[in-house]
Amino acid sequence: MLTEFRTFVAVARDGTFTGAGRQLGLTQSAVSAQIRRLEEFVGVALFDRTARSATLNDAGREVLAQAEEVLGLVNRMVTQAGTGHVTGSLRMAAIASVQQHLLVTALRLFRADFPDVSVRIVPGVSLSLLAHVDASEVDLAVLIRPPFKLPPELAWQPLVSEPMVLAVPASLPETGWREALAVHPFIRYDRASFGGRLVDAFLRRHRLAVHEAVELDEIDAIANLVRAGLGVALMPRTRDLDAAGLRLLDLGAAGFERQIGIVIRRSADAAGVAARMAACLHAAAQGAA
């Protein structure tokens, strides 16, 4: 709860969620989420809130003194350690399709430098992982590039681009991708995901009518459905995709890509473990190129 305590102290000193957010490089919603988690943790409201301010109540004033004591103790521990030996934890999030290879390689590099830092991986779809970073629930996330502008507090770092292809069962007679989409049932990459939005935009842009069959998010599951002869699918050609039983049709001049990258707070310490993990991810991505 150290992050929440730091945010609590900042709000208590500034008197507003917005002002504290500016100091910490957080959005107002992220500050609100952290204060809410802290209040749930201690079991009592800490502020008297109005539309423009947040004033400590009696419980808040008591917790403030204890929070400042805890944070001071932590700072003294870090200062006294002074040996360059790093301990602690790293919270990161990652979509499923990067956990099989890219993340494994990055973790191997990271653990070589920081063997005593524990790493927690939070899975999920890109939209939810982005929200985790925005709320400071994780330190960074590896996800599909959002189709909208990020909040100014967050930075995008590209890692890899994956071409989108039309996957068809290997047993089907050879045909073009347009004909395959027009004739066979369509297994849709979930429209609630950033990757699925790319597919939906592609279909709309080219005015392609498809015969909807199944909609889901998991890439390996989509491939399995195609392999089983249940339809065709527009999906990314990931590094770890098992192409057995599939024929992957290039989209030619109409082709598009899914971009994978890192979302991290701009205020992240350049020498901290989150930034070092980001560097390991970049090294892993370059090795995979």
C-alpha positions in Angstrom: 0.0 0.0 0.0 3.0 2.3 -0.2 1.8 3.9 -3.4 -1.6 4.6 -1.9 0.0 6.1 1.3 2.1 8.5 -0.8 -0.9 9.6 -2.8 -2.9 10.1 0.4 -0.1 12.3 1.9 0.0 14.3 -1.4 -3.8 14.9 -1.3 -3.7 15.8 2.4 -1.1 18.4 1.7 -2.6 19.9 -1.4 -6.2 19.7 -0.4 -7.4 18.5 -3.9 -7.2 15.3 -5.9 -6.4 17.3 -9.0 -3.4 19.1 -7.5 -2.1 16.0 -5.9 -2.4 14.3 -9.3 -0.3 17.0 -11.0 2.5 16.5 -8.4 2.5 12.7 -8.8 1.9 12.5 -12.5 -1.5 10.9 -12.1 -4.9 11.6 -13.5 -7.6 12.6 -11.1 -9.4 9.3 -11.6 -6.2 7.4 -10.7 -5.8 9.5 -7.5 -9.5 8.8 -6.6 -9.0 5.0 -7.2 -5.9 4.9 -4.9 -7.6 6.9 -2.1 -10.7 4.6 -2.5 -8.4 1.5 -2.1 -6.7 3.0 1.0 -10.0 3.8 2.6 -11.2 0.3 2.0 -7.9 -1.0 3.4 -8.2 1.0 6.7 -12.0 0.6 6.8 -12.9 4.3 7.2 -13.4 7.5 5.1 -10.3 9.8 5.4 -11.6 13.0 3.7 -14.6 15.3 3.8 -15.1 15.8 0.0 -16.7 18.7 -1.9 -16.7 19.3 -5.6 -13.5 21.3 -5.3 -11.6 20.1 -2.3 -10.7 17.2 0.0 -10.3 18.0 3.6 -8.9 15.5 6.2 -11.5 14.4 8.7 -10.6 13.2 12.2 -9.7 9.7 11.1 -7.7 11.1 8.2 -5.6 13.3 10.4 -4.8 10.3 12.6 -3.9 8.1 9.6 -1.8 11.0 8.1 0.6 11.0 11.0 1.0 7.2 10.8 1.4 7.3 7.0 4.2 9.9 7.2 5.9 7.8 9.8 5.7 4.7 7.6 7.0 6.5 4.5 9.8 8.1 6.5 10.8 4.6 7.8 10.8 3.2 4.2 12.9 6.1 3.0 15.5 5.6 5.8 15.6 1.9 4.9 16.4 2.7 1.3 19.0 5.2 2.3 20.7 3.0 4.8 20.8 0.1 2.4 23.0 2.1 0.0 24.7 -1.0 -1.4 23.2 -1.0 -4.9 21.4 -4.3 -4.0 17.8 -4.0 -5.1 14.9 -5.8 -3.5 11.2 -5.3 -3.6 8.5 -6.1 -6.2 7.4 -5.1 -9.7 3.8 -5.2 -10.8 3.3 -5.5 -14.5 0.5 -6.5 -16.9 0.7 -8.3 -20.2 -1.7 -9.7 -22.8 -1.6 -13.4 -23.3 0.1 -13.5 -26.7 3.3 -12.0 -25.3 3.6 -14.2 -22.3 4.8 -17.3 -24.2 8.1 -15.9 -25.6 8.7 -12.1 -25.4 7.9 -11.9 -21.7 9.9 -15.0 -20.9 13.0 -13.6 -22.6 12.6 -10.2 -20.9 12.1 -11.9 -17.5 15.2 -13.9 -17.9 17.2 -10.7 -18.6 15.5 -8.9 -15.8 16.1 -11.7 -13.2 19.8 -11.8 -14.1 20.2 -8.2 -12.9 17.5 -8.2 -10.1 17.3 -11.7 -8.6 15.7 -10.5 -5.4 12.9 -8.4 -7.0 9.7 -10.4 -7.2 7.5 -9.9 -10.3 3.7 -10.2 -10.5 2.2 -10.6 -13.9 -1.5 -9.4 -14.3 -3.2 -10.9 -17.4 -6.1 -9.4 -19.3 -7.2 -7.6 -22.5 -5.4 -4.4 -23.5 -8.2 -2.0 -22.4 -8.3 -3.4 -18.9 -4.5 -3.4 -18.7 -4.3 0.2 -19.7 -6.7 1.1 -16.9 -4.5 -0.8 -14.5 -1.5 1.5 -15.5 -3.6 4.6 -15.4 -4.8 3.8 -11.8 -1.2 2.9 -10.8 -2.3 -0.6 -10.0 0.6 -1.9 -12.1 4.0 -0.3 -12.9 3.8 -0.9 -16.7 1.8 -3.0 -19.2 2.6 -4.8 -22.5 -0.5 -4.5 -24.7 -1.8 -3.7 -28.2 -1.5 0.0 -29.1 -4.6 1.9 -28.1 -6.7 3.3 -31.0 -6.9 6.7 -29.1 -4.6 9.2 -27.5 -3.1 8.3 -24.2 -3.5 10.5 -21.1 -0.5 12.9 -20.9 0.8 11.1 -17.8 1.3 7.8 -19.8 3.9 7.1 -22.5 3.8 4.6 -25.4 7.0 2.6 -26.3 6.6 0.4 -29.4 8.1 -3.1 -29.3 7.0 -5.3 -32.3 4.5 -5.2 -35.2 2.6 -8.3 -36.2 1.0 -8.6 -39.6 -2.6 -9.5 -39.7 -3.4 -12.5 -42.0 -6.5 -14.4 -42.9 -6.3 -17.9 -41.4 -8.2 -20.6 -43.2 -8.2 -24.4 -42.7 -5.4 -26.1 -44.5 -7.9 -28.5 -46.0 -9.7 -25.8 -48.0 -9.0 -25.5 -51.7 -6.6 -22.6 -52.4 -8.5 -19.3 -52.9 -8.0 -15.6 -52.4 -8.6 -13.9 -49.0 -11.6 -11.9 -50.3 -13.3 -15.0 -51.6 -12.6 -16.9 -48.4 -14.1 -14.1 -46.3 -17.2 -14.0 -48.6 -17.9 -17.7 -48.6 -16.9 -19.2 -45.2 -18.2 -18.5 -41.6 -16.2 -15.8 -39.9 -14.5 -16.2 -36.5 -14.2 -12.7 -35.2 -11.4 -11.3 -33.1 -13.4 -9.8 -30.2 -14.5 -6.2 -31.0 -14.1 -5.2 -27.3 -10.3 -5.7 -27.7 -7.9 -3.3 -29.4 -6.9 -6.0 -31.9 -10.6 -6.7 -32.7 -11.2 -3.0 -33.3 -8.4 -3.1 -36.0 -10.2 -6.1 -37.7 -13.6 -4.3 -37.5 -12.1 -1.1 -39.0 -10.6 -3.2 -41.8 -13.9 -4.8 -42.7 -15.7 -1.5 -42.7 -13.0 0.2 -44.7 -13.2 -2.4 -47.4 -16.9 -2.8 -47.1 -16.6 -6.5 -46.6 -19.7 -8.4 -45.4 -18.9 -11.6 -43.4 -21.0 -14.4 -42.0 -20.6 -14.1 -38.3 -20.0 -17.5 -36.5 -18.1 -17.0 -33.3 -16.5 -14.0 -31.5 -13.7 -14.4 -28.9 -10.4 -12.8 -27.9 -7.8 -15.6 -27.3 -5.5 -15.9 -30.4 -4.7 -19.6 -29.8 -8.4 -20.4 -29.4 -9.2 -18.6 -32.7 -6.5 -20.6 -34.4 -7.9 -23.8 -33.0 -11.4 -23.0 -34.3 -10.1 -22.4 -37.7 -8.0 -25.5 -37.6 -11.2 -27.5 -36.7 -12.9 -26.2 -39.9 -15.4 -23.9 -38.1 -14.5 -20.9 -40.2 -11.9 -18.3 -41.2 -10.4 -15.5 -39.1 -8.4 -12.3 -39.5 -5.8 -12.6 -36.8 -2.2 -11.6 -36.0 0.7 -13.7 -37.2 2.4 -13.9 -33.8 5.8 -15.3 -33.3 4.5 -18.3 -31.4 1.5 -19.0 -33.6 1.2 -22.8 -34.4 0.4 -22.8 -38.1 -0.1 -26.6 -38.3 -3.5 -27.3 -40.0 -3.7 -23.6 -41.1 -3.1 -21.7 -44.3 -2.2 -18.1 -43.7 -3.3 -15.8 -46.5 -1.4 -12.5 -47.0 -3.7 -9.5 -47.4 -1.4 -7.9 -50.0 -1.9 -4.1 -50.5 -4.8 -4.1 -48.1 -2.6 -5.5 -45.3 -2.4 -4.0 -41.8 -0.6 -4.7 -38.5 -1.2 -5.1 -34.8 1.4 -3.1 -32.8 2.5 -4.4 -29.5 4.2 -2.0 -27.0 4.7 -0.8 -23.5 2.6 1.7 -21.6 4.4 3.2 -18.6 4.1 6.3 -16.5 6.2 9.3 -17.8 7.2 9.9 -14.1 8.7 6.4 -13.8 12.2 6.6 -12.3 14.7 6.0 -15.2 16.8 3.9 -12.8 13.9 2.1 -11.2 12.8 -1.5 -11.8 9.9 -0.6 -14.0 12.2 1.3 -16.5 14.7 -1.6 -16.3 12.0 -4.1 -17.1 11.0 -1.9 -20.1 14.6 -2.0 -21.3 14.6 -5.8 -21.0 11.4 -6.0 -23.1 13.0 -3.8 -25.8 16.1 -6.1 -25.8 13.8 -9.2 -26.0 11.9 -7.6 -28.9 15.1 -6.8 -30.8 16.3 -10.3 -30.4 13.0 -11.6 -31.7 13.1 -9.4 -34.8 
